[in-house]
Amino acid sequence: MKPSLLNLRVSPAFFFVRGMSRWRSIRLTSEGTRFLLFTFGIGLAAINTGNNLFYLLLAMMLSLIVISGLLSEHC
């Protein structure tokens, strides 16, 4: 390949993914354990009853877990 045809620009997403691939140790606090158990219970209630409000609450709680993980890596 010619060097002029090779695009060597690196996107900011590359650095984000590269930074996220480092080894990390995760410690679960007692509050985190309670939140995960409560999330699991809401998930079981959503499956058992089929109530859309439980599914909405489950989605919110799972997104809070993801956001918490991303923010903890950023700080």
Backbone atoms as SQL, in Angstrom:
CREATE TABLE atoms (id INTEGER PRIMARY KEY, chain TEXT, resi INTEGER, resn TEXT, atom TEXT, x REAL, y REAL, z REAL);
INSERT INTO atoms VALUES
  (1, 'A', 1, 'MET', 'N', 0.831, -1.189, 0.000),
  (2, 'A', 1, 'MET', 'CA', 0.000, 0.000, 0.000),
  (3, 'A', 1, 'MET', 'C', 0.868, 1.242, 0.000),
  (4, 'A', 2, 'LYS', 'N', 0.363, 2.242, -0.650),
  (5, 'A', 2, 'LYS', 'CA', 1.050, 3.519, -0.625),
  (6, 'A', 2, 'LYS', 'C', 0.785, 4.206, 0.708),
  (7, 'A', 3, 'PRO', 'N', 1.775, 4.910, 1.233),
  (8, 'A', 3, 'PRO', 'CA', 1.544, 5.617, 2.497),
  (9, 'A', 3, 'PRO', 'C', 0.448, 6.668, 2.408),
  (10, 'A', 4, 'SER', 'N', 0.230, 7.214, 1.221),
  (11, 'A', 4, 'SER', 'CA', -0.811, 8.232, 1.094),
  (12, 'A', 4, 'SER', 'C', -2.215, 7.624, 1.206),
  (13, 'A', 5, 'LEU', 'N', -2.346, 6.340, 0.944),
  (14, 'A', 5, 'LEU', 'CA', -3.647, 5.697, 1.028),
  (15, 'A', 5, 'LEU', 'C', -3.953, 5.193, 2.439),
  (16, 'A', 6, 'LEU', 'N', -2.951, 5.169, 3.271),
  (17, 'A', 6, 'LEU', 'CA', -3.127, 4.654, 4.620),
  (18, 'A', 6, 'LEU', 'C', -3.530, 5.790, 5.557),
  (19, 'A', 7, 'ASN', 'N', -4.666, 5.636, 6.178),
  (20, 'A', 7, 'ASN', 'CA', -5.160, 6.666, 7.089),
  (21, 'A', 7, 'ASN', 'C', -4.624, 6.367, 8.487),
  (22, 'A', 8, 'LEU', 'N', -3.773, 7.240, 9.020),
  (23, 'A', 8, 'LEU', 'CA', -3.140, 6.995, 10.302),
  (24, 'A', 8, 'LEU', 'C', -3.750, 7.809, 11.425),
  (25, 'A', 9, 'ARG', 'N', -4.864, 8.440, 11.190),
  (26, 'A', 9, 'ARG', 'CA', -5.514, 9.200, 12.257),
  (27, 'A', 9, 'ARG', 'C', -6.122, 8.243, 13.270),
  (28, 'A', 10, 'VAL', 'N', -5.984, 8.591, 14.522),
  (29, 'A', 10, 'VAL', 'CA', -6.528, 7.760, 15.590),
  (30, 'A', 10, 'VAL', 'C', -7.680, 8.515, 16.223),
  (31, 'A', 11, 'SER', 'N', -8.799, 7.852, 16.311),
  (32, 'A', 11, 'SER', 'CA', -9.985, 8.503, 16.865),
  (33, 'A', 11, 'SER', 'C', -9.915, 8.521, 18.388),
  (34, 'A', 12, 'PRO', 'N', -10.657, 9.439, 19.019),
  (35, 'A', 12, 'PRO', 'CA', -10.700, 9.459, 20.488),
  (36, 'A', 12, 'PRO', 'C', -11.294, 8.181, 21.072),
  (37, 'A', 13, 'ALA', 'N', -12.132, 7.498, 20.302),
  (38, 'A', 13, 'ALA', 'CA', -12.716, 6.247, 20.786),
  (39, 'A', 13, 'ALA', 'C', -11.639, 5.188, 20.996),
  (40, 'A', 14, 'PHE', 'N', -10.579, 5.249, 20.189),
  (41, 'A', 14, 'PHE', 'CA', -9.480, 4.295, 20.347),
  (42, 'A', 14, 'PHE', 'C', -8.845, 4.421, 21.724),
  (43, 'A', 15, 'PHE', 'N', -8.602, 5.651, 22.162),
  (44, 'A', 15, 'PHE', 'CA', -7.993, 5.854, 23.470),
  (45, 'A', 15, 'PHE', 'C', -8.939, 5.447, 24.589),
  (46, 'A', 16, 'PHE', 'N', -10.248, 5.640, 24.390),
  (47, 'A', 16, 'PHE', 'CA', -11.226, 5.224, 25.393),
  (48, 'A', 16, 'PHE', 'C', -11.213, 3.713, 25.541),
  (49, 'A', 17, 'VAL', 'N', -11.229, 2.995, 24.422),
  (50, 'A', 17, 'VAL', 'CA', -11.226, 1.528, 24.464),
  (51, 'A', 17, 'VAL', 'C', -9.900, 1.029, 25.018),
  (52, 'A', 18, 'ARG', 'N', -8.817, 1.664, 24.640),
  (53, 'A', 18, 'ARG', 'CA', -7.501, 1.262, 25.129),
  (54, 'A', 18, 'ARG', 'C', -7.400, 1.460, 26.638),
  (55, 'A', 19, 'GLY', 'N', -7.957, 2.555, 27.134),
  (56, 'A', 19, 'GLY', 'CA', -7.946, 2.804, 28.568),
  (57, 'A', 19, 'GLY', 'C', -8.845, 1.857, 29.329),
  (58, 'A', 20, 'MET', 'N', -9.919, 1.405, 28.707),
  (59, 'A', 20, 'MET', 'CA', -10.852, 0.501, 29.372),
  (60, 'A', 20, 'MET', 'C', -10.333, -0.935, 29.414),
  (61, 'A', 21, 'SER', 'N', -9.291, -1.248, 28.633),
  (62, 'A', 21, 'SER', 'CA', -8.819, -2.624, 28.560),
  (63, 'A', 21, 'SER', 'C', -7.780, -2.946, 29.633),
  (64, 'A', 22, 'ARG', 'N', -7.450, -1.988, 30.494),
  (65, 'A', 22, 'ARG', 'CA', -6.488, -2.258, 31.564),
  (66, 'A', 22, 'ARG', 'C', -7.107, -3.174, 32.617),
  (67, 'A', 23, 'TRP', 'N', -6.243, -3.863, 33.351),
  (68, 'A', 23, 'TRP', 'CA', -6.714, -4.740, 34.422),
  (69, 'A', 23, 'TRP', 'C', -7.188, -3.897, 35.596),
  (70, 'A', 24, 'ARG', 'N', -8.328, -4.261, 36.149),
  (71, 'A', 24, 'ARG', 'CA', -8.893, -3.541, 37.274),
  (72, 'A', 24, 'ARG', 'C', -9.339, -4.525, 38.336),
  (73, 'A', 25, 'SER', 'N', -9.269, -4.072, 39.557),
  (74, 'A', 25, 'SER', 'CA', -9.851, -4.874, 40.625),
  (75, 'A', 25, 'SER', 'C', -11.155, -4.210, 41.050),
  (76, 'A', 26, 'ILE', 'N', -12.171, -5.014, 41.183),
  (77, 'A', 26, 'ILE', 'CA', -13.490, -4.495, 41.534),
  (78, 'A', 26, 'ILE', 'C', -13.833, -5.007, 42.921),
  (79, 'A', 27, 'ARG', 'N', -14.182, -4.078, 43.792),
  (80, 'A', 27, 'ARG', 'CA', -14.616, -4.445, 45.133),
  (81, 'A', 27, 'ARG', 'C', -16.085, -4.090, 45.261),
  (82, 'A', 28, 'LEU', 'N', -16.842, -5.013, 45.750),
  (83, 'A', 28, 'LEU', 'CA', -18.275, -4.809, 45.912),
  (84, 'A', 28, 'LEU', 'C', -18.557, -4.428, 47.359),
  (85, 'A', 29, 'THR', 'N', -19.188, -3.281, 47.550),
  (86, 'A', 29, 'THR', 'CA', -19.522, -2.828, 48.893),
  (87, 'A', 29, 'THR', 'C', -20.824, -3.474, 49.347),
  (88, 'A', 30, 'SER', 'N', -21.148, -3.281, 50.609),
  (89, 'A', 30, 'SER', 'CA', -22.401, -3.850, 51.118),
  (90, 'A', 30, 'SER', 'C', -23.604, -3.169, 50.469),
  (91, 'A', 31, 'GLU', 'N', -23.484, -1.860, 50.202),
  (92, 'A', 31, 'GLU', 'CA', -24.573, -1.158, 49.511),
  (93, 'A', 31, 'GLU', 'C', -24.726, -1.659, 48.082),
  (94, 'A', 32, 'GLY', 'N', -23.596, -1.933, 47.432),
  (95, 'A', 32, 'GLY', 'CA', -23.643, -2.472, 46.079),
  (96, 'A', 32, 'GLY', 'C', -24.259, -3.854, 46.025),
  (97, 'A', 33, 'THR', 'N', -23.959, -4.659, 47.029),
  (98, 'A', 33, 'THR', 'CA', -24.552, -5.994, 47.107),
  (99, 'A', 33, 'THR', 'C', -26.058, -5.901, 47.282),
  (100, 'A', 34, 'ARG', 'N', -26.494, -5.007, 48.156),
  (101, 'A', 34, 'ARG', 'CA', -27.938, -4.827, 48.353),
  (102, 'A', 34, 'ARG', 'C', -28.609, -4.322, 47.078),
  (103, 'A', 35, 'PHE', 'N', -27.945, -3.399, 46.373),
  (104, 'A', 35, 'PHE', 'CA', -28.515, -2.872, 45.134),
  (105, 'A', 35, 'PHE', 'C', -28.631, -3.973, 44.085),
  (106, 'A', 36, 'LEU', 'N', -27.606, -4.817, 43.968),
  (107, 'A', 36, 'LEU', 'CA', -27.661, -5.916, 43.000),
  (108, 'A', 36, 'LEU', 'C', -28.750, -6.923, 43.349),
  (109, 'A', 37, 'LEU', 'N', -28.891, -7.234, 44.628),
  (110, 'A', 37, 'LEU', 'CA', -29.957, -8.155, 45.043),
  (111, 'A', 37, 'LEU', 'C', -31.336, -7.553, 44.786),
  (112, 'A', 38, 'PHE', 'N', -31.481, -6.264, 45.060),
  (113, 'A', 38, 'PHE', 'CA', -32.747, -5.585, 44.793),
  (114, 'A', 38, 'PHE', 'C', -33.035, -5.551, 43.291),
  (115, 'A', 39, 'THR', 'N', -32.003, -5.317, 42.479),
  (116, 'A', 39, 'THR', 'CA', -32.166, -5.328, 41.023),
  (117, 'A', 39, 'THR', 'C', -32.585, -6.713, 40.541),
  (118, 'A', 40, 'PHE', 'N', -31.962, -7.740, 41.094),
  (119, 'A', 40, 'PHE', 'CA', -32.330, -9.111, 40.737),
  (120, 'A', 40, 'PHE', 'C', -33.779, -9.399, 41.122),
  (121, 'A', 41, 'GLY', 'N', -34.193, -8.926, 42.289),
  (122, 'A', 41, 'GLY', 'CA', -35.581, -9.109, 42.725),
  (123, 'A', 41, 'GLY', 'C', -36.569, -8.392, 41.825),
  (124, 'A', 42, 'ILE', 'N', -36.224, -7.179, 41.405),
  (125, 'A', 42, 'ILE', 'CA', -37.090, -6.434, 40.480),
  (126, 'A', 42, 'ILE', 'C', -37.169, -7.169, 39.142),
  (127, 'A', 43, 'GLY', 'N', -36.046, -7.738, 38.705),
  (128, 'A', 43, 'GLY', 'CA', -36.049, -8.509, 37.460),
  (129, 'A', 43, 'GLY', 'C', -36.946, -9.732, 37.546),
  (130, 'A', 44, 'LEU', 'N', -36.882, -10.424, 38.667),
  (131, 'A', 44, 'LEU', 'CA', -37.769, -11.579, 38.852),
  (132, 'A', 44, 'LEU', 'C', -39.230, -11.152, 38.903),
  (133, 'A', 45, 'ALA', 'N', -39.511, -10.032, 39.572),
  (134, 'A', 45, 'ALA', 'CA', -40.889, -9.539, 39.632),
  (135, 'A', 45, 'ALA', 'C', -41.383, -9.133, 38.247),
  (136, 'A', 46, 'ALA', 'N', -40.499, -8.548, 37.440),
  (137, 'A', 46, 'ALA', 'CA', -40.894, -8.145, 36.087),
  (138, 'A', 46, 'ALA', 'C', -41.227, -9.361, 35.237),
  (139, 'A', 47, 'ILE', 'N', -40.421, -10.400, 35.352),
  (140, 'A', 47, 'ILE', 'CA', -40.683, -11.612, 34.572),
  (141, 'A', 47, 'ILE', 'C', -41.944, -12.308, 35.070),
  (142, 'A', 48, 'ASN', 'N', -42.122, -12.344, 36.379),
  (143, 'A', 48, 'ASN', 'CA', -43.245, -13.061, 36.968),
  (144, 'A', 48, 'ASN', 'C', -44.582, -12.380, 36.665),
  (145, 'A', 49, 'THR', 'N', -44.641, -11.051, 36.781),
  (146, 'A', 49, 'THR', 'CA', -45.916, -10.356, 36.617),
  (147, 'A', 49, 'THR', 'C', -46.140, -9.835, 35.205),
  (148, 'A', 50, 'GLY', 'N', -45.069, -9.527, 34.497),
  (149, 'A', 50, 'GLY', 'CA', -45.226, -8.952, 33.167),
  (150, 'A', 50, 'GLY', 'C', -45.619, -7.486, 33.200),
  (151, 'A', 51, 'ASN', 'N', -45.493, -6.854, 34.357),
  (152, 'A', 51, 'ASN', 'CA', -45.858, -5.454, 34.505),
  (153, 'A', 51, 'ASN', 'C', -44.779, -4.581, 33.858),
  (154, 'A', 52, 'ASN', 'N', -45.188, -3.675, 32.975),
  (155, 'A', 52, 'ASN', 'CA', -44.233, -2.842, 32.258),
  (156, 'A', 52, 'ASN', 'C', -43.485, -1.881, 33.172),
  (157, 'A', 53, 'LEU', 'N', -44.098, -1.483, 34.276),
  (158, 'A', 53, 'LEU', 'CA', -43.419, -0.587, 35.204),
  (159, 'A', 53, 'LEU', 'C', -42.211, -1.277, 35.837),
  (160, 'A', 54, 'PHE', 'N', -42.318, -2.563, 36.102),
  (161, 'A', 54, 'PHE', 'CA', -41.173, -3.307, 36.633),
  (162, 'A', 54, 'PHE', 'C', -40.051, -3.391, 35.600),
  (163, 'A', 55, 'TYR', 'N', -40.406, -3.580, 34.332),
  (164, 'A', 55, 'TYR', 'CA', -39.387, -3.607, 33.282),
  (165, 'A', 55, 'TYR', 'C', -38.703, -2.250, 33.148),
  (166, 'A', 56, 'LEU', 'N', -39.471, -1.186, 33.273),
  (167, 'A', 56, 'LEU', 'CA', -38.893, 0.154, 33.209),
  (168, 'A', 56, 'LEU', 'C', -37.955, 0.385, 34.384),
  (169, 'A', 57, 'LEU', 'N', -38.361, -0.024, 35.559),
  (170, 'A', 57, 'LEU', 'CA', -37.528, 0.113, 36.750),
  (171, 'A', 57, 'LEU', 'C', -36.268, -0.742, 36.633),
  (172, 'A', 58, 'LEU', 'N', -36.394, -1.937, 36.100),
  (173, 'A', 58, 'LEU', 'CA', -35.240, -2.811, 35.898),
  (174, 'A', 58, 'LEU', 'C', -34.247, -2.186, 34.917),
  (175, 'A', 59, 'ALA', 'N', -34.749, -1.630, 33.830),
  (176, 'A', 59, 'ALA', 'CA', -33.874, -0.982, 32.852),
  (177, 'A', 59, 'ALA', 'C', -33.142, 0.197, 33.477),
  (178, 'A', 60, 'MET', 'N', -33.840, 0.975, 34.307),
  (179, 'A', 60, 'MET', 'CA', -33.208, 2.110, 34.967),
  (180, 'A', 60, 'MET', 'C', -32.117, 1.637, 35.926),
  (181, 'A', 61, 'MET', 'N', -32.394, 0.594, 36.679),
  (182, 'A', 61, 'MET', 'CA', -31.418, 0.103, 37.647),
  (183, 'A', 61, 'MET', 'C', -30.190, -0.494, 36.955),
  (184, 'A', 62, 'LEU', 'N', -30.394, -1.212, 35.869),
  (185, 'A', 62, 'LEU', 'CA', -29.258, -1.761, 35.129),
  (186, 'A', 62, 'LEU', 'C', -28.426, -0.658, 34.486),
  (187, 'A', 63, 'SER', 'N', -29.092, 0.391, 33.996),
  (188, 'A', 63, 'SER', 'CA', -28.345, 1.509, 33.420),
  (189, 'A', 63, 'SER', 'C', -27.570, 2.255, 34.497),
  (190, 'A', 64, 'LEU', 'N', -28.092, 2.323, 35.712),
  (191, 'A', 64, 'LEU', 'CA', -27.351, 2.944, 36.813),
  (192, 'A', 64, 'LEU', 'C', -26.084, 2.159, 37.139),
  (193, 'A', 65, 'ILE', 'N', -26.143, 0.849, 37.029),
  (194, 'A', 65, 'ILE', 'CA', -24.948, 0.034, 37.265),
  (195, 'A', 65, 'ILE', 'C', -23.891, 0.332, 36.207),
  (196, 'A', 66, 'VAL', 'N', -24.306, 0.429, 34.947),
  (197, 'A', 66, 'VAL', 'CA', -23.365, 0.722, 33.863),
  (198, 'A', 66, 'VAL', 'C', -22.787, 2.121, 34.023),
  (199, 'A', 67, 'ILE', 'N', -23.633, 3.104, 34.304),
  (200, 'A', 67, 'ILE', 'CA', -23.166, 4.484, 34.471),
  (201, 'A', 67, 'ILE', 'C', -22.214, 4.583, 35.658),
  (202, 'A', 68, 'SER', 'N', -22.515, 3.884, 36.736),
  (203, 'A', 68, 'SER', 'CA', -21.635, 3.893, 37.901),
  (204, 'A', 68, 'SER', 'C', -20.264, 3.324, 37.551),
  (205, 'A', 69, 'GLY', 'N', -20.239, 2.260, 36.774),
  (206, 'A', 69, 'GLY', 'CA', -18.962, 1.684, 36.363),
  (207, 'A', 69, 'GLY', 'C', -18.160, 2.618, 35.483),
  (208, 'A', 70, 'LEU', 'N', -18.827, 3.280, 34.542),
  (209, 'A', 70, 'LEU', 'CA', -18.123, 4.215, 33.665),
  (210, 'A', 70, 'LEU', 'C', -17.604, 5.424, 34.431),
  (211, 'A', 71, 'LEU', 'N', -18.407, 5.944, 35.342),
  (212, 'A', 71, 'LEU', 'CA', -17.971, 7.103, 36.117),
  (213, 'A', 71, 'LEU', 'C', -16.850, 6.749, 37.086),
  (214, 'A', 72, 'SER', 'N', -16.861, 5.548, 37.618),
  (215, 'A', 72, 'SER', 'CA', -15.788, 5.164, 38.529),
  (216, 'A', 72, 'SER', 'C', -14.462, 5.025, 37.784),
  (217, 'A', 73, 'GLU', 'N', -14.500, 4.682, 36.511),
  (218, 'A', 73, 'GLU', 'CA', -13.279, 4.603, 35.720),
  (219, 'A', 73, 'GLU', 'C', -12.788, 5.983, 35.315),
  (220, 'A', 74, 'HIS', 'N', -13.695, 6.912, 35.183),
  (221, 'A', 74, 'HIS', 'CA', -13.328, 8.257, 34.741),
  (222, 'A', 74, 'HIS', 'C', -12.667, 9.051, 35.859),
  (223, 'A', 75, 'CYS', 'N', -13.087, 8.832, 37.078),
  (224, 'A', 75, 'CYS', 'CA', -12.565, 9.620, 38.219),
  (225, 'A', 75, 'CYS', 'C', -11.291, 9.045, 38.777);
